[in-house]
């Protein structure tokens, strides 16, 4: 037994025991002081958390009557890894891609198969840069459009985000890629390495730094009570208003892509709106002068929800052409000769063509046929522009309509779409690549030519055969006006869920800034006679359902990997187990200490005797 004088301090100095507590705390809290920003700035205990925030943009999420599309999640807290670290098994990590790398076959196949098809990760972050302003091959473009089409036409449970390229995120990506490549080299040559190399590889696995991507919120929520706004105005001809022929000019202002916050729609459909407004400006001058006012009416409809199966145009037609239409319907619409729909007229595909899409070929002698003849005649003066009539029947089995004129055709109203696209493939008009480019002046020149051709053809329709070009002199196209409107439209994402109108009360509505601007412009060129039309979705069977968030904030932390926590846990367990053994077998330990001490003292006495 141990006497009262025989306590621990007799054999172990007190200050050694005193160090056990801080050592234990240091071992059991390895994360303290290890969390830092991607830029290297520590944030543990910092009050300024905005320094490690990055704006990120979520892949679209929308419900349509024929399906659900896009990403269904928004939050995650995951460790980052590079594409070449992906395995064939599910892992709770966030895959980090570079946008331009997805053009390469290996990364493209990884993204399609392992991410979109098999969902082997829990989140995706894609770094995009200004490659959209650089030349890409057709093969690369096809690969990217393949990814866009899958994200536009399918749904995924993965939260998928895009982030603007910057120095910090590039440094992070390069560091992860270098680390993964070194690990792959070590693993591939492990059989020829020494034991020290294998140990070094294990050490790297345990102690190398990793990056934690955190998106705290907001959670996915539905946008309630969406209101789509359209604008209508008219120019009245010289004569009795209700008895003159009426022509309708239509364009939709919204754009769309798989990233709503990055959907600038420089061609689809900013170019259509630009030509719409310039034609309105030019003809308002002609209509304002009694000497040049034609004996025909012009109606201008700037519709919303064009990328939502032409929702705004559908509602407008329902209000004005149904048998049970409201009393405030426009009576002059009863004499519509045809409707001209303007879309994608910046020649972004460099096809040098002006294509007229119709659901039914116009019969000879009809107004639509005369307009087509005028269009061909006038375009013959432009050697690089070929006009083509494309007959595309409406497929009622399809879930959506490809062109806006098809809405009119379903109401048995003569209509056609003018565009510079030779194909009706929807991906060409729903891509995030549709932005301002370095050859912007060339696009402006294309639009100026199209305005001259369309405007002159319409003037021939209104005034009859004329020998000289009407759009000349004071009525000539203003490239400065086109450039100004183009810059304003292309610098603002115009996805419809970013342009919903807010209803303040039963009579008052709050328009988004861009819609206010377009409303003011239309008022300017129509003597203030603009009808602002607000349309709501069907309460029981909504035509579409949008979700938030569109953009949010990403926090990036530099941490140790999960295996490091396991390693530390093992060390702590071993330490605690050893401590437990010391306490439990303390008597035996003291006895061994006495024996050792006695033996040592005896040896020292023997040495002194000698």
C-alpha positions in Angstrom: 0.0 0.0 0.0 1.0 3.6 -0.5 1.5 5.7 2.5 0.2 9.3 2.8 3.6 10.7 2.0 3.8 8.5 -1.1 1.8 10.5 -3.7 2.4 11.2 -7.3 4.4 14.3 -6.7 7.0 12.2 -4.9 7.9 10.5 -8.2 6.7 12.9 -11.0 7.4 16.6 -10.8 4.2 18.7 -10.6 4.9 20.9 -13.6 4.9 17.8 -15.8 1.3 17.0 -14.9 0.4 20.7 -15.4 1.4 20.5 -19.1 -0.9 17.5 -19.7 -4.0 19.7 -19.9 -2.8 22.2 -22.6 -1.2 19.3 -24.5 -4.5 17.5 -24.5 -6.4 20.7 -25.6 -4.0 21.3 -28.5 -4.3 17.7 -29.6 -8.1 17.6 -29.4 -8.6 21.0 -31.2 -6.5 20.7 -34.4 -8.8 23.0 -36.3 -8.1 26.0 -34.1 -6.0 28.4 -36.1 -6.0 26.1 -39.1 -9.0 27.6 -40.9 -7.9 30.3 -43.4 -9.1 31.8 -46.5 -8.1 30.8 -50.0 -6.1 34.0 -50.0 -4.3 32.9 -46.8 -6.0 35.4 -44.5 -7.1 33.8 -41.2 -10.8 34.4 -40.4 -11.0 32.4 -37.1 -12.5 34.9 -34.7 -12.6 37.7 -37.3 -15.5 40.0 -37.4 -15.1 40.8 -41.1 -16.4 37.7 -42.8 -17.0 39.4 -46.1 -13.4 39.0 -47.1 -13.8 35.3 -47.9 -17.1 35.6 -49.8 -17.5 35.0 -53.5 -20.6 35.6 -55.6 -21.7 32.4 -57.3 -24.6 31.8 -59.7 -26.9 28.8 -59.5 -28.0 26.7 -62.4 -31.7 27.4 -63.3 -34.6 25.7 -61.6 -38.0 25.8 -63.2 -41.1 23.7 -63.4 -43.1 23.6 -66.6 -46.4 21.7 -67.4 -44.3 19.1 -69.2 -41.5 18.6 -66.6 -39.1 19.8 -64.0 -35.7 21.2 -65.0 -32.5 22.3 -63.5 -30.8 22.0 -60.1 -33.1 21.2 -57.2 -30.7 22.1 -54.4 -28.9 25.2 -53.2 -26.8 24.6 -50.1 -23.8 22.5 -49.3 -20.7 22.2 -47.0 -18.2 20.1 -48.9 -14.5 19.6 -49.5 -13.3 20.5 -52.9 -11.7 18.1 -55.4 -10.6 18.3 -59.0 -12.1 16.2 -61.9 -9.1 13.8 -62.1 -9.7 12.8 -58.5 -13.2 11.5 -59.2 -13.7 7.8 -58.7 -16.5 5.4 -59.6 -17.9 5.6 -56.2 -20.1 8.3 -54.5 -18.1 10.8 -52.3 -19.5 13.7 -50.4 -17.3 16.3 -52.1 -17.7 19.3 -54.4 -16.2 18.8 -57.9 -14.3 21.9 -59.2 -14.2 22.4 -62.9 -12.8 25.1 -65.2 -15.2 26.1 -67.9 -12.7 25.9 -70.7 -11.6 22.4 -69.6 -15.1 21.1 -70.3 -14.3 21.6 -74.0 -11.8 18.7 -73.7 -13.1 15.2 -74.3 -11.8 13.7 -71.0 -13.3 16.4 -68.7 -16.4 16.6 -70.9 -17.0 12.9 -70.5 -16.3 13.0 -66.8 -18.9 15.8 -66.3 -21.6 14.1 -68.4 -21.1 10.5 -67.1 -19.9 10.9 -63.5 -21.6 14.1 -62.6 -24.9 14.5 -64.5 -25.7 10.8 -65.1 -24.3 9.0 -62.0 -24.1 11.9 -59.5 -20.9 10.7 -57.9 -20.4 13.9 -56.0 -22.6 16.1 -53.8 -22.0 19.5 -55.5 -20.4 21.2 -58.5 -18.6 24.5 -58.9 -17.6 25.7 -62.4 -15.1 28.5 -63.0 -16.0 30.6 -66.0 -13.8 33.1 -67.8 -13.9 35.3 -70.8 -13.4 32.5 -73.3 -16.8 33.4 -74.7 -15.0 36.3 -76.3 -12.4 34.1 -77.8 -12.6 31.9 -80.9 -13.7 28.3 -80.2 -13.9 25.5 -82.7 -17.2 24.0 -83.7 -16.3 20.8 -82.0 -15.7 22.6 -78.7 -18.9 24.6 -79.2 -20.9 21.3 -79.7 -19.4 19.8 -76.5 -20.5 22.9 -74.5 -23.9 23.0 -76.1 -24.3 19.3 -75.2 -23.8 20.1 -71.5 -26.1 23.1 -71.8 -28.8 21.1 -73.4 -28.6 18.4 -70.7 -28.9 21.0 -67.9 -31.7 22.8 -69.7 -33.8 19.7 -70.4 -33.2 17.6 -67.4 -33.2 17.9 -63.6 -30.6 17.0 -61.1 -30.5 16.9 -57.3 -27.0 18.3 -57.3 -26.4 22.0 -56.4 -24.5 23.3 -59.4 -22.9 26.8 -59.4 -20.8 29.0 -61.6 -18.2 31.5 -60.3 -16.4 34.3 -62.1 -12.7 33.6 -62.6 -10.4 35.6 -60.3 -6.8 35.3 -58.9 -7.9 33.6 -55.7 -10.0 30.9 -57.3 -7.4 30.2 -60.0 -4.7 29.8 -57.3 -6.9 27.4 -55.4 -7.7 25.4 -58.5 -4.0 25.2 -59.6 -3.0 24.1 -56.1 -5.6 21.3 -56.0 -4.6 20.2 -59.5 -0.9 20.1 -58.6 -1.6 18.2 -55.5 -3.8 15.6 -57.2 -1.3 15.2 -60.0 1.5 14.5 -57.5 -0.6 12.0 -55.7 -1.4 10.2 -59.0 2.3 10.1 -59.8 3.1 8.6 -56.4 0.4 6.0 -56.7 1.3 5.0 -60.2 5.0 4.4 -59.2 4.5 3.1 -55.7 5.9 -0.3 -56.6 9.3 1.2 -57.5 9.5 3.6 -54.6 11.3 3.1 -51.3 9.6 2.7 -47.9 10.4 6.4 -47.3 8.5 7.5 -50.4 5.4 5.4 -49.3 5.6 7.0 -45.9 5.9 10.4 -47.4 2.8 9.8 -49.5 0.9 8.7 -46.4 2.0 11.8 -44.6 0.8 14.0 -47.4 -2.6 12.2 -47.4 -3.0 13.0 -43.7 -1.4 16.5 -43.4 -2.0 18.2 -46.7 -4.4 21.2 -46.7 -7.8 20.9 -48.3 -10.5 23.5 -49.2 -14.0 23.5 -47.8 -16.7 25.1 -49.9 -19.7 26.4 -47.9 -23.0 27.7 -49.2 -25.2 28.4 -46.2 -28.3 29.6 -48.0 -30.8 30.6 -48.7 -32.8 27.4 -49.2 -34.7 26.8 -52.4 -38.0 28.7 -52.4 -40.8 29.3 -54.9 -41.3 32.7 -56.4 -44.8 33.4 -55.5 -47.4 35.3 -57.7 -45.1 36.0 -60.7 -46.4 38.8 -63.0 -45.2 39.0 -66.6 -45.5 42.5 -68.2 -46.0 43.3 -71.9 -46.3 46.7 -73.6 -48.5 47.6 -76.6 -48.8 50.8 -78.5 -50.1 51.7 -81.9 -49.6 54.2 -84.7 -52.9 55.2 -86.4 -52.9 55.8 -90.1 -54.6 58.4 -92.2 -58.3 57.4 -92.3 -60.9 55.8 -90.2 -59.1 53.8 -87.6 -61.3 50.7 -87.5 -61.5 50.4 -91.3 -57.8 50.5 -92.2 -55.6 47.4 -92.4 -53.5 46.7 -89.4 -50.0 45.3 -89.2 -48.4 44.0 -86.0 -44.7 44.1 -85.1 -43.8 41.8 -82.3 -40.7 41.0 -80.2 -40.1 39.6 -76.8 -37.5 41.1 -74.4 -36.5 38.2 -72.2 -33.6 35.9 -72.6 -32.7 32.5 -71.1 -29.9 30.1 -70.4 -29.0 27.5 -67.9 -27.5 30.3 -65.7 -30.3 32.9 -65.3 -28.0 35.5 -63.7 -25.7 35.2 -66.7 -28.4 35.3 -69.5 -27.6 38.4 -71.4 -29.1 37.3 -74.7 -27.1 39.6 -76.9 -28.7 38.0 -80.0 -31.7 36.3 -78.6 -33.4 38.4 -78.1 -31.7 41.8 -77.5 -31.2 42.1 -81.3 -35.0 41.6 -81.9 -35.8 44.3 -79.3 -33.2 46.7 -80.8 -34.7 46.4 -84.3 -38.2 46.6 -82.9 -37.4 49.9 -81.2 -35.6 51.4 -84.2 -38.5 50.5 -86.5 -40.8 52.1 -84.0 -38.7 55.2 -83.9 -38.5 55.5 -87.7 -42.2 54.9 -88.4 -43.3 57.2 -85.6 -41.6 60.0 -87.6 -43.5 59.0 -90.7 -46.8 58.8 -88.8 -46.3 62.1 -87.1 -46.3 64.0 -90.4 -49.7 64.1 -92.1 -48.0 64.2 -95.5 -46.2 60.9 -94.9 -48.8 59.1 -92.8 -49.9 55.9 -94.6 -53.4 54.6 -94.7 -52.7 51.7 -92.4 -52.3 51.1 -88.7 -49.1 49.7 -87.0 -49.4 47.9 -83.7 -46.2 47.3 -81.7 -46.2 44.5 -79.1 -43.2 44.1 -76.8 -44.0 40.9 -74.9 -42.6 39.2 -71.9 -42.2 35.5 -71.2 -40.9 34.8 -74.7 -38.7 32.0 -73.5 -41.6 30.6 -71.5 -43.4 29.2 -74.5 -44.3 32.8 -75.5 -46.4 33.3 -72.4 -46.9 37.1 -72.9 -48.0 36.8 -76.5 -50.4 33.9 -75.7 -52.1 36.0 -73.0 -52.3 39.0 -75.3 -53.9 36.9 -78.0 -56.3 35.3 -75.6 -57.4 38.8 -74.4 -57.9 40.2 -77.9 -59.0 37.3 -80.1 -61.1 34.9 -78.0 -64.8 34.9 -78.5 -65.3 35.9 -74.9 -62.6 38.6 -75.0 -62.9 41.5 -72.6 -64.6 44.7 -73.6 -61.3 46.6 -73.5 -59.9 44.7 -76.4 -58.5 46.7 -79.3 -61.0 46.9 -82.1 -58.5 47.7 -84.8 -56.9 44.3 -84.2 -59.9 42.8 -86.1 -58.3 44.0 -89.4 -54.8 42.4 -88.9 -53.1 41.6 -92.2 -50.2 39.8 -90.7 -47.8 39.9 -87.7 -44.1 40.2 -88.0 -42.1 38.6 -85.2 -38.5 39.7 -84.7 -36.0 37.4 -83.1 -32.2 36.8 -83.2 -31.2 39.3 -85.9 -27.5 39.9 -85.1 -26.3 37.0 -87.3 -24.4 35.4 -84.4 -23.9 32.2 -86.4 -22.3 34.2 -89.3 -24.8 32.7 -91.8 -25.3 36.0 -93.7 -29.0 35.2 -94.2 -32.4 36.6 -93.4 -34.9 33.7 -92.9 -38.6 34.0 -92.9 -40.3 31.2 -90.9 -43.9 30.4 -91.6 -46.3 27.7 -90.4 -48.1 27.7 -93.7 -46.7 29.1 -97.0 -48.4 32.3 -97.9 -50.8 32.2 -100.8 -50.0 34.4 -103.8 -51.6 37.8 -103.6 -52.0 37.8 -99.8 -50.4 40.5 -97.7 -47.8 38.0 -96.4 -46.9 36.9 -99.9 -46.5 40.6 -101.0 -44.3 41.2 -98.0 -42.1 38.2 -98.9 -41.8 39.5 -102.5 -40.8 43.0 -101.2 -38.3 41.4 -98.8 -36.6 39.5 -101.6 -36.5 42.5 -103.9 -35.0 44.8 -101.4 -32.5 42.3 -100.0 -31.1 41.8 -103.6 -29.3 45.1 -103.1 -27.3 43.5 -100.3 -25.0 41.0 -101.9 -24.0 39.2 -98.7 -27.5 38.6 -97.4 -29.6 35.8 -98.7 -33.3 35.7 -98.0 -34.9 32.3 -97.5 -38.5 31.2 -96.8 -38.6 28.2 -94.4 -41.9 26.3 -94.0 -42.1 24.7 -90.6 -45.3 23.1 -89.5 -46.5 23.4 -85.9 -46.1 20.0 -84.2 -48.9 19.9 -81.7 -47.3 16.9 -80.0 -44.3 19.1 -79.0 -44.3 20.5 -75.4 -43.2 24.0 -76.6 -43.4 26.2 -79.7 -40.2 27.1 -81.5 -41.1 30.5 -82.9 -43.3 33.3 -81.7 -45.4 33.5 -84.9 -46.7 30.0 -84.1 -48.8 31.6 -81.3 -50.6 33.7 -84.0 -50.9 30.8 -86.4 -52.7 28.8 -83.7 -55.3 31.6 -83.7 -55.5 31.4 -87.5 -53.8 34.8 -87.8 -51.2 35.2 -90.6 -47.8 35.6 -89.1 -44.1 34.9 -89.6 -40.8 35.2 -87.8 -37.8 37.0 -89.3 -34.5 35.8 -88.0 -30.8 35.3 -89.0 -30.9 31.7 -87.7 -31.3 28.9 -90.3 -32.2 26.4 -87.7 -35.0 26.3 -85.1 -33.0 24.3 -82.6 -33.8 25.9 -79.3 -30.3 25.6 -77.8 -29.0 28.3 -80.2 -31.4 30.8 -78.6 -30.9 29.6 -74.9 -27.2 29.7 -74.3 -25.0 31.7 -71.9 -22.5 32.2 -74.7 -24.9 34.7 -76.2 -23.0 37.8 -75.0 -21.3 40.9 -76.4 -18.3 40.0 -78.3 -15.2 41.7 -79.6 -16.7 42.0 -83.1 -19.6 44.0 -81.7 -19.3 46.5 -84.6 -19.9 43.8 -87.1 -23.0 42.7 -85.2 -24.3 46.3 -85.3 -23.7 46.5 -89.0 -25.7 43.3 -89.5 -28.6 44.7 -87.5 -28.5 48.0 -89.5 -28.8 46.0 -92.7 -31.7 44.0 -91.4 -33.5 47.1 -90.2 -33.1 48.7 -93.7 -34.4 45.5 -95.4 -37.3 44.9 -93.1 -38.2 48.6 -92.8 -38.2 49.1 -96.6 -40.3 45.9 -97.1 -42.8 47.1 -94.5 -42.8 50.6 -96.1 -43.7 49.0 -99.5 -46.5 47.2 -97.7 -47.9 50.4 -96.2 -47.4 52.9 -99.1 -47.6 50.6 -102.1 -44.8 50.4 -104.7 -42.3 53.2 -104.2 -39.2 53.7 -106.4 -36.8 55.2 -103.9 -35.7 54.0 -100.5 -37.9 55.5 -97.9 -35.5 55.0 -95.0 -33.0 57.6 -96.0 -32.2 61.2 -95.1 -34.0 62.2 -91.9 -35.6 58.7 -91.8 -32.3 56.8 -92.1 -31.3 54.2 -89.5 -29.4 55.7 -86.6 -26.4 53.4 -85.7 -25.8 55.5 -82.5 -29.3 54.7 -81.4 -28.8 51.0 -82.1 -25.4 51.0 -80.3 -26.9 52.8 -77.2 -29.8 50.4 -76.9 -27.6 47.4 -77.6 -25.2 48.3 -74.8 -28.0 48.8 -72.3 -29.8 45.5 -73.1 -26.7 43.3 -73.3 -25.3 44.5 -70.0 -28.3 43.3 -68.0 -29.4 39.6 -67.5 -32.9 39.4 -68.8 -34.2 36.1 -67.6 -37.9 36.5 -67.0 -37.6 35.6 -63.3 -35.3 38.6 -62.8 -37.9 40.8 -64.6 -41.1 40.0 -62.7 -43.4 42.9 -61.9 -44.4 43.4 -58.2 -48.0 44.2 -57.4 -48.1 46.7 -54.6 -51.9 46.8 -54.4 -54.9 46.2 -56.7 -54.1 49.1 -58.9 -50.4 49.8 -58.6 -47.5 47.8 -59.9 -43.7 48.1 -59.5 -41.8 47.6 -62.7 -38.2 46.5 -62.8 -35.8 49.2 -63.9 -35.2 47.7 -67.4 -38.9 47.5 -68.1 -39.4 51.1 -67.0 -36.8 52.2 -69.5 -38.4 50.3 -72.4 -41.8 51.6 -71.4 -40.5 55.2 -71.5 -38.9 54.6 -74.9 -42.2 53.3 -76.3 -44.1 56.2 -74.9 -41.6 58.6 -76.4 -42.2 57.2 -79.9 -46.0 56.9 -79.6 -47.1 60.1 -78.0 -47.4 58.4 -74.6 -50.1 56.0 -75.9 -48.7 52.8 -74.4 -50.8 50.1 -72.7 -49.0 48.2 -69.9 -50.3 44.7 -69.7 -49.8 42.6 -66.6 -50.3 38.8 -66.8 -50.4 36.3 -64.0 -50.0 32.5 -64.2 -53.0 30.3 -63.8 -53.5 29.6 -60.1 -54.6 26.0 -60.5 -52.4 25.0 -63.4 -49.4 27.4 -63.6 -47.7 27.7 -66.9 -44.4 27.9 -65.1 -42.9 27.9 -61.6 -39.6 29.6 -60.8 -37.4 29.1 -57.8 -34.8 31.1 -55.9 -31.9 31.7 -55.2 -30.5 32.7 -58.6 -27.2 33.8 -57.0 -25.8 33.5 -53.5 -22.4 33.7 -51.6 -19.7 31.0 -51.3 -17.4 30.8 -48.4 -14.0 29.1 -48.9 -12.0 27.8 -46.0 -8.6 26.1 -45.9 -8.8 23.1 -43.6 -7.3 19.7 -43.0 -8.8 16.7 -44.7 -11.2 14.3 -42.9 -8.5 11.7 -42.6 -6.6 14.2 -40.4 -9.4 14.2 -38.0 -9.4 10.4 -37.9 -5.7 10.4 -37.3 -6.0 12.9 -34.4 -8.8 10.9 -33.0 -6.7 7.8 -32.9 -3.8 9.7 -31.2 -6.2 11.1 -28.6 -7.7 7.6 -27.9 -4.2 6.1 -27.5 -3.3 8.9 -25.2 -6.4 8.5 -23.1 -6.0 4.7 -23.0 -2.4 5.0 -21.8 -3.5 7.6 -19.2 -6.2 5.1 -18.0 -3.6 2.3 -17.7 -1.4 4.6 -15.6 -4.2 5.4 -13.2 -5.5 1.8 -13.0 -2.1 0.1 -12.4 -0.6 2.9 -10.4 0.5 0.6 -7.5 2.4 -1.6 -9.9 4.0 1.4 -11.6 5.2 2.7 -8.1 6.6 -0.8 -7.3 8.5 -0.9 -10.5 9.8 2.6 -9.9 11.0 1.6 -6.4 12.7 -1.4 -7.8 14.4 0.6 -10.5 15.4 3.3 -8.1 16.8 0.9 -5.5 18.7 -0.9 -8.2 20.1 2.3 -9.5 21.2 3.5 -6.0 22.9 0.2 -5.3 24.9 0.4 -8.5 25.9 4.0 -7.7 27.1 2.9 -4.2 29.1 0.0 -5.7 30.8 2.5 -8.1 31.7 4.8 -5.2 33.2 1.9 -3.3 35.4 1.0 -6.2 
